[in-house]
Amino acid sequence: MRCRKSFIQRNSLTIHMRIHTEEKPYECPYPGGGKRFADVDTFQTASMPPF
């Protein structure tokens, strides 16, 4: 099955393609974090230091 989504901005396509490729280029910088994220917004939210 082929994905038929279309995007105006190229960056949106790049982020969407990570769903299909399972690429997760952003990694939590904290020791023991070990989580990886496909988009920078989720990465920034999840990698905020705990209070």
Beta strands, then each sheet from edge to edge (+ up, - down):
strand 1: 26-27
strand 2: 36-37
sheet 1: 1+ 2-
end
